[in-house]
Amino acid sequence: MKWRLSIFLASFLASAPGAHAAVVAADSARGAALFESLACVQCHAINGKGARIGPDLGRVVARNFTPAALAATMWNHAPAMWAAMRDRTIQAGDLDEQAAADLFAYFYAVRFFERAGDAARGKRVFTEYACAQCHGLTDAIKPGIKPVSQWEALADPVALTEAMWSHAPTMWVELKLKQIPWPQLSGPDLTDLLVYLRNLPSTRAMPPAFRTGTGSAGEAIFKAKGCQGCHTAYSVLADRIRGQTLTEIAAEMWTHGPRMKGPPARFEPGEMRELLSYLWARQFFIDSGSEGGGRRVFRIKRCTACHNDPSSGAPKLTGPGHSYTGATMVSALWHHGPKMLEMMKGKAIPWPRFDAPEMSDLIAYLNSGDSAK
């Protein structure tokens, strides 16, 4: 995979695939602070703010990264990153798994992982889908309806999903009175619309935000709101939204609303965030692939030379009781990578490089409990 970024981040902690343990709550505000305290800002900028030694991480064109892809990218670039840090006498702080979660939330907040959109198309969506008939950009058109400049949820993809869901019943009534059909928003439609609205003079200064809960209350909310009446199981719905961005999920929920059998459930503040943490965050951030493929990667990349050799002093990674995510891989790299590089040089073993599927498969293998050599 072509190198496009080097960042100090990782995915959310989670239990082994298939388990229902909660993910770590993460906050982009803490991640933004860590981007500076971990010295990332000394090489990288975010949307023009920061150094220009490395690429601007808020303006990277490729948007198809996953936690495993990011772990692979950082792993591949690590030797060059360590050398650059030594040359500049940069002393970065510790990257534990909570810090990694917060950094990842920060990158999601600046829309690094969302699909690219187009403001001109978004402006057409705003007009052609009748949004402009009720929603002014800077001034209220109708009493009680906030203009776009006052939409606090605009900068937070989870809050936006909740706001769109809560707003839908009122909009159904309004559209019916005006004999306007329900706007069928696709994921690209909503992406374009948000690019347009977030880049208006009155909104572009809004600080981006992204927070997840632990998801521990998600199952109870899923049942209490009647979701299981149609979505018979968590696993079915989670699999349906696998690989989608939050913008795509928000668009699908919007389009799905009028087709529901009964009135849509009402969510109290914070409940949608907890439900999405339960349904979406866990399976998205684990991001594991093929166990068999990972076993081959473990062998081909010569991981066995140290991690299956007790005399090396390296820990055995496979076997029961282990749990790995992209966060685990990056945190281990951060703490032990430089020493590992020196050991590999001593054994004349080249530094292993991974593409995204290989890292995803490796995570699956390490989580499999396979203790075979």
C-alpha positions as CSV (number, residue, x, y, z in Angstrom):
1,M,0.0,0.0,0.0
2,K,1.4,3.4,-0.9
3,W,2.4,5.4,2.1
4,R,0.1,8.4,2.6
5,L,0.4,9.1,6.3
6,S,2.1,8.4,9.5
7,I,0.1,9.0,12.6
8,F,0.1,8.1,16.3
9,L,-3.3,6.6,16.6
10,A,-5.1,3.3,16.9
11,S,-8.6,2.0,17.0
12,F,-10.9,1.6,19.9
13,L,-10.3,-1.2,22.4
14,A,-12.7,-4.1,22.0
15,S,-13.0,-7.7,23.1
16,A,-12.3,-10.6,20.8
17,P,-14.5,-10.8,17.8
18,G,-18.0,-12.0,18.6
19,A,-17.9,-11.0,22.2
20,H,-20.3,-8.3,23.5
21,A,-18.0,-6.4,25.8
22,A,-18.1,-2.7,25.8
23,V,-15.7,-0.6,23.8
24,V,-13.7,2.2,25.4
25,A,-15.5,5.6,25.4
26,A,-13.4,8.0,23.3
27,D,-13.5,11.8,22.9
28,S,-12.0,13.8,20.0
29,A,-11.4,16.8,22.3
30,R,-8.9,14.7,24.3
31,G,-7.5,13.4,21.0
32,A,-6.9,16.9,19.7
33,A,-4.9,17.7,22.8
34,L,-2.9,14.4,22.4
35,F,-2.1,15.3,18.8
36,E,0.0,18.1,20.2
37,S,1.3,16.5,23.3
38,L,2.5,13.4,21.5
39,A,4.4,15.6,19.1
40,C,2.4,14.6,16.0
41,V,1.9,18.3,15.2
42,Q,5.7,18.7,14.9
43,C,5.6,16.8,11.6
44,H,1.9,16.8,10.5
45,A,-0.8,19.4,10.1
46,I,-4.6,19.0,10.4
47,N,-6.3,21.1,7.8
48,G,-3.4,23.5,7.6
49,K,-2.7,23.7,11.4
50,G,0.7,22.2,12.2
51,A,4.0,21.4,10.5
52,R,4.4,20.4,6.9
53,I,7.2,17.8,7.1
54,G,4.7,15.0,6.6
55,P,1.3,15.2,4.8
56,D,-1.6,17.2,6.1
57,L,-3.7,14.4,7.7
58,G,-7.0,16.4,7.3
59,R,-6.5,16.6,3.6
60,V,-5.6,13.1,2.6
61,V,-7.5,12.1,-0.5
62,A,-7.9,8.4,0.2
63,R,-10.8,7.8,2.5
64,N,-10.9,4.0,2.5
65,F,-8.8,3.5,5.7
66,T,-9.9,1.1,8.4
67,P,-8.3,0.6,11.8
68,A,-6.3,-2.3,10.4
69,A,-5.2,-0.2,7.4
70,L,-4.1,2.5,9.8
71,A,-2.2,0.1,12.0
72,A,-0.5,-1.3,8.9
73,T,0.4,2.2,7.6
74,M,2.0,3.2,10.9
75,W,3.8,-0.1,11.2
76,N,5.3,0.2,7.7
77,H,6.4,3.8,8.4
78,A,7.6,3.3,11.9
79,P,11.4,2.9,11.2
80,A,11.4,6.1,9.2
81,M,9.3,7.8,11.8
82,W,11.6,6.9,14.7
83,A,14.6,8.1,12.6
84,A,12.9,11.4,12.0
85,M,12.1,11.8,15.6
86,R,15.7,11.1,16.6
87,D,17.0,13.7,14.0
88,R,14.7,16.3,15.5
89,T,15.2,15.2,19.1
90,I,11.4,14.8,19.5
91,Q,10.4,13.1,22.7
92,A,6.9,11.9,22.3
93,G,4.7,10.9,25.3
94,D,3.2,7.5,26.0
95,L,0.6,6.1,23.7
96,D,-1.6,3.8,25.8
97,E,-4.8,2.3,24.4
98,Q,-7.1,5.0,25.9
99,A,-4.9,7.7,24.2
100,A,-5.1,5.7,21.0
101,A,-8.9,5.7,21.2
102,D,-9.1,9.4,21.7
103,L,-6.7,10.1,18.8
104,F,-8.8,7.9,16.6
105,A,-11.9,9.9,17.6
106,Y,-10.1,13.1,16.7
107,F,-9.3,11.8,13.3
108,Y,-12.8,10.7,12.8
109,A,-14.0,14.1,13.9
110,V,-12.1,15.9,11.2
111,R,-13.8,13.5,8.7
112,F,-10.7,11.6,7.8
113,F,-12.7,8.4,7.4
114,E,-15.7,9.8,5.7
115,R,-16.2,9.6,2.0
116,A,-15.2,12.6,-0.1
117,G,-18.1,14.9,-1.0
118,D,-18.9,17.9,-3.2
119,A,-20.2,21.2,-1.9
120,A,-21.8,22.2,-5.3
121,R,-23.8,18.9,-5.3
122,G,-24.7,19.5,-1.7
123,K,-26.1,22.9,-2.4
124,R,-28.3,21.3,-5.1
125,V,-29.5,18.7,-2.6
126,F,-30.4,21.5,-0.1
127,T,-32.5,23.2,-2.7
128,E,-34.0,20.3,-4.7
129,Y,-35.0,18.3,-1.6
130,A,-36.9,21.3,-0.2
131,C,-34.7,21.8,2.8
132,A,-34.4,25.5,1.9
133,Q,-38.2,25.9,2.3
134,C,-38.0,25.6,6.1
135,H,-34.3,26.0,7.0
136,G,-32.5,29.2,6.5
137,L,-28.8,29.3,6.3
138,T,-28.2,32.2,8.7
139,D,-31.7,33.5,9.6
140,A,-34.8,31.6,10.7
141,I,-37.4,31.3,7.9
142,K,-40.1,30.0,10.3
143,P,-40.6,30.5,14.0
144,G,-39.1,27.7,16.1
145,I,-36.9,26.4,13.3
146,K,-33.3,27.1,13.8
147,P,-31.2,28.2,10.8
148,V,-28.3,26.0,9.8
149,S,-25.8,28.4,11.5
150,Q,-27.3,27.3,14.8
151,W,-27.2,23.5,14.2
152,E,-25.0,22.4,17.1
153,A,-25.1,18.8,15.8
154,L,-23.7,19.7,12.4
155,A,-20.1,19.1,13.6
156,D,-20.7,15.8,15.4
157,P,-21.7,12.8,13.2
158,V,-23.4,10.9,16.1
159,A,-25.3,13.9,17.3
160,L,-26.3,14.6,13.7
161,T,-27.8,11.1,13.4
162,E,-29.8,11.6,16.5
163,A,-31.0,15.1,15.4
164,M,-32.1,13.8,12.0
165,W,-34.0,10.9,13.6
166,S,-35.7,13.1,16.2
167,H,-36.6,15.8,13.5
168,A,-38.2,13.4,11.1
169,P,-41.7,13.1,12.6
170,T,-42.2,16.9,12.6
171,M,-40.9,17.0,9.0
172,W,-43.4,14.3,7.9
173,V,-46.3,16.5,9.0
174,E,-44.8,19.6,7.3
175,L,-44.1,17.8,4.0
176,K,-47.6,16.2,4.0
177,L,-49.2,19.6,4.4
178,K,-47.2,20.9,1.5
179,Q,-47.7,17.7,-0.6
180,I,-44.0,17.3,-0.9
181,P,-42.7,13.7,-1.1
182,W,-40.3,12.4,1.6
183,P,-36.8,13.1,0.4
184,Q,-34.9,9.9,-0.2
185,L,-31.4,10.7,0.9
186,S,-28.6,8.3,-0.2
187,G,-25.2,8.2,1.6
188,P,-23.5,10.3,-1.1
189,D,-26.4,12.8,-1.0
190,L,-26.0,13.4,2.7
191,T,-22.2,13.5,2.4
192,D,-22.5,16.2,-0.3
193,L,-25.0,18.1,1.8
194,L,-22.8,18.1,4.9
195,V,-19.8,19.2,2.9
196,Y,-21.8,22.2,1.7
197,L,-23.3,23.1,5.1
198,R,-20.1,22.6,7.1
199,N,-18.2,25.0,4.8
200,L,-20.6,27.9,4.9
201,P,-19.1,31.1,6.3
202,S,-21.3,30.8,9.3
203,T,-20.5,27.2,10.1
204,R,-16.9,26.4,9.0
205,A,-15.5,27.6,12.4
206,M,-17.5,25.0,14.3
207,P,-15.0,22.7,16.1
208,P,-15.4,19.1,14.9
209,A,-16.5,16.6,17.5
210,F,-16.8,12.8,17.8
211,R,-17.6,10.9,21.0
212,T,-18.6,7.4,21.6
213,G,-20.0,5.8,24.8
214,T,-19.0,2.4,26.1
215,G,-22.0,0.7,24.4
216,S,-22.7,-1.1,27.7
217,A,-26.3,0.1,27.8
218,G,-26.8,-0.4,24.0
219,E,-28.5,-3.8,24.2
220,A,-31.0,-2.5,26.7
221,I,-31.8,0.5,24.5
222,F,-32.0,-1.8,21.4
223,K,-34.7,-3.8,23.2
224,A,-36.5,-0.9,25.0
225,K,-37.0,1.1,21.7
226,G,-38.5,-1.9,20.0
227,C,-35.7,-2.3,17.4
228,Q,-35.8,-6.1,17.8
229,G,-39.4,-6.1,16.6
230,C,-38.1,-5.9,13.1
231,H,-34.3,-6.4,13.5
232,T,-34.5,-9.7,15.2
233,A,-31.0,-9.7,16.5
234,Y,-28.1,-7.4,17.2
235,S,-25.8,-9.4,15.0
236,V,-28.1,-9.1,12.0
237,L,-28.3,-5.3,12.1
238,A,-24.6,-4.9,13.0
239,D,-23.7,-7.0,10.0
240,R,-25.9,-4.9,7.8
241,I,-24.1,-1.7,8.7
242,R,-20.6,-3.2,8.7
243,G,-18.2,-1.0,6.8
244,Q,-20.6,2.0,6.6
245,T,-19.7,5.5,7.7
246,L,-21.9,7.2,10.2
247,T,-23.1,9.6,7.5
248,E,-24.2,6.6,5.4
249,I,-26.0,5.1,8.5
250,A,-27.7,8.4,9.2
251,A,-28.9,8.6,5.6
252,E,-30.2,5.0,5.7
253,M,-32.1,5.7,9.0
254,W,-33.6,8.8,7.5
255,T,-34.9,7.0,4.4
256,H,-36.0,4.0,6.5
257,G,-38.2,6.1,8.9
258,P,-41.4,6.4,6.8
259,R,-41.4,2.7,6.0
260,M,-41.5,1.6,9.7
261,K,-44.6,-0.2,10.9
262,G,-45.3,2.1,13.7
263,P,-44.2,5.6,15.0
264,P,-40.4,5.9,15.3
265,A,-39.0,5.5,18.8
266,R,-38.1,8.6,20.7
267,F,-34.5,8.7,22.0
268,E,-33.5,10.6,25.1
269,P,-30.3,12.6,24.9
270,G,-27.3,10.3,24.8
271,E,-29.3,7.2,24.0
272,M,-28.5,7.3,20.2
273,R,-24.8,7.7,21.0
274,E,-24.9,4.6,23.2
275,L,-26.9,2.6,20.7
276,L,-24.5,3.4,17.9
277,S,-21.5,2.6,20.1
278,Y,-23.1,-0.8,20.7
279,L,-24.2,-1.5,17.2
280,W,-21.5,0.2,15.1
281,A,-18.3,1.1,16.9
282,R,-17.4,-2.4,18.2
283,Q,-17.6,-4.3,14.9
284,F,-16.2,-1.4,12.9
285,F,-13.1,-0.9,15.0
286,I,-12.2,-4.6,15.6
287,D,-11.9,-4.9,11.8
288,S,-10.5,-8.4,11.7
289,G,-10.2,-10.6,8.7
290,S,-9.3,-14.3,7.9
291,E,-7.8,-16.5,10.5
292,G,-6.2,-18.7,7.9
293,G,-4.8,-15.8,6.0
294,G,-3.4,-14.4,9.3
295,R,-1.6,-17.7,10.1
296,R,0.1,-17.4,6.7
297,V,1.1,-13.8,7.4
298,F,2.5,-14.7,10.8
299,R,4.7,-17.2,9.2
300,I,5.7,-15.4,6.0
301,K,6.6,-12.1,7.8
302,R,8.8,-14.3,10.1
303,C,7.0,-13.3,13.3
304,T,7.7,-16.9,14.4
305,A,11.5,-16.2,14.5
306,C,11.0,-14.3,17.8
307,H,7.5,-14.8,19.1
308,N,7.7,-18.6,19.0
309,D,11.3,-18.8,20.2
310,P,11.5,-18.7,24.0
311,S,15.2,-17.9,23.8
312,S,14.5,-14.6,22.1
313,G,12.8,-13.1,25.1
314,A,9.8,-12.1,22.9
315,P,6.4,-12.9,24.3
316,K,4.3,-15.7,22.7
317,L,1.4,-13.9,21.0
318,T,-0.9,-16.8,20.1
319,G,-2.9,-19.0,22.4
320,P,-5.9,-18.7,24.7
321,G,-6.4,-15.6,26.7
322,H,-5.2,-13.1,24.1
323,S,-7.2,-10.3,22.6
324,Y,-6.0,-7.9,19.9
325,T,-7.3,-5.0,17.9
326,G,-5.6,-2.3,15.8
327,A,-5.1,-0.5,19.1
328,T,-3.2,-3.4,20.6
329,M,-1.0,-3.6,17.6
330,V,-0.1,0.1,17.5
331,S,0.3,0.4,21.3
332,A,2.7,-2.6,21.2
333,L,4.6,-1.0,18.3
334,W,4.8,2.3,20.1
335,H,6.3,0.7,23.3
336,H,8.4,-2.1,21.9
337,G,9.1,-1.3,18.2
338,P,12.5,0.3,18.5
339,K,13.9,-2.6,20.5
340,M,12.2,-5.0,18.1
341,L,13.9,-3.3,15.1
342,E,17.3,-3.7,16.7
343,M,16.7,-7.4,17.5
344,M,15.6,-8.0,13.9
345,K,18.7,-6.3,12.5
346,G,20.8,-8.6,14.7
347,K,19.1,-11.6,13.1
348,A,19.2,-10.1,9.6
349,I,15.5,-10.1,9.4
350,P,13.9,-7.3,7.3
351,W,11.3,-5.1,9.0
352,P,7.9,-6.6,8.1
353,R,5.6,-4.5,6.0
354,F,1.8,-5.1,5.8
355,D,-1.0,-4.1,3.6
356,A,-4.4,-3.5,5.1
357,P,-5.8,-7.1,4.4
358,E,-2.7,-8.6,5.9
359,M,-3.0,-6.7,9.1
360,S,-6.7,-7.4,9.3
361,D,-6.0,-11.2,8.8
362,L,-3.1,-11.1,11.4
363,I,-5.5,-9.6,14.0
364,A,-8.0,-12.4,13.3
365,Y,-5.3,-15.1,13.7
366,L,-3.9,-13.6,16.9
367,N,-7.5,-13.6,18.3
368,S,-8.2,-17.2,17.3
369,G,-6.5,-18.8,20.2
370,D,-4.3,-20.9,17.9
371,S,-1.3,-22.0,19.9
372,A,0.3,-24.0,17.0
373,K,3.9,-23.2,15.9
